[in-house]
Amino acid sequence: MSCQYVEVAWYDGHTGCICGLQVGLVTVAEALRILELEFIESYVGVNGKLVAGDYLLNEGDRIALYPPLLVDPKEKRRRLLERRSNNK
């Protein structure tokens, strides 16, 4: 089994973290399990694109765990425009 280098990046609530891993042929979910990180399918990407847990990693891939959105961006924009129009 050949080894490949991948990186995992996430935010732990206080700081950003990046961890390099030497792994064999593994999926995203398996790589996250190695680091004891929770896999939430809609919030994990590889090289900037959302992926499923069964995505097979390649040499040099960067896995990113995206934090959940606290506010819908469309709703935030709508509220901002409402405030601006009320202040005129």
C-alpha positions, -999 to 999 in steps of 0.1 A, spaced: 0 0 0 15 33 -10 13 64 12 1 98 2 2 131 20 -31 150 26 -39 180 47 -70 186 69 -80 221 78 -107 231 104 -117 258 129 -121 245 164 -140 276 177 -109 295 188 -82 290 162 -77 275 128 -60 241 126 -41 224 98 -29 189 102 -9 169 76 -15 131 73 4 103 56 -24 79 46 -30 50 22 -59 48 -1 -87 62 21 -119 82 19 -126 116 34 -146 100 62 -118 76 70 -92 104 71 -114 124 95 -120 94 117 -82 91 120 -81 126 135 -113 119 155 -132 147 137 -169 145 130 -179 141 94 -210 162 84 -214 156 47 -228 190 38 -199 208 54 -168 190 41 -148 199 10 -117 188 -8 -97 214 -27 -126 239 -23 -155 217 -35 -181 199 -14 -177 161 -14 -194 130 -1 -178 109 26 -169 82 2 -147 105 -19 -113 88 -24 -84 111 -15 -54 117 -38 -19 129 -31 -18 165 -20 -56 169 -14 -67 194 12 -98 185 32 -116 214 48 -143 213 74 -166 243 69 -184 257 99 -222 257 96 -238 290 87 -252 309 116 -274 331 94 -287 326 59 -267 350 37 -299 360 18 -317 368 50 -287 388 63 -286 409 32 -324 415 34 -321 427 70 -292 450 61 -312 466 33 -342 470 55 -321 488 82 -306 511 56 -340 520 41 -354 527 76 -325 550 85 -332 574 56 
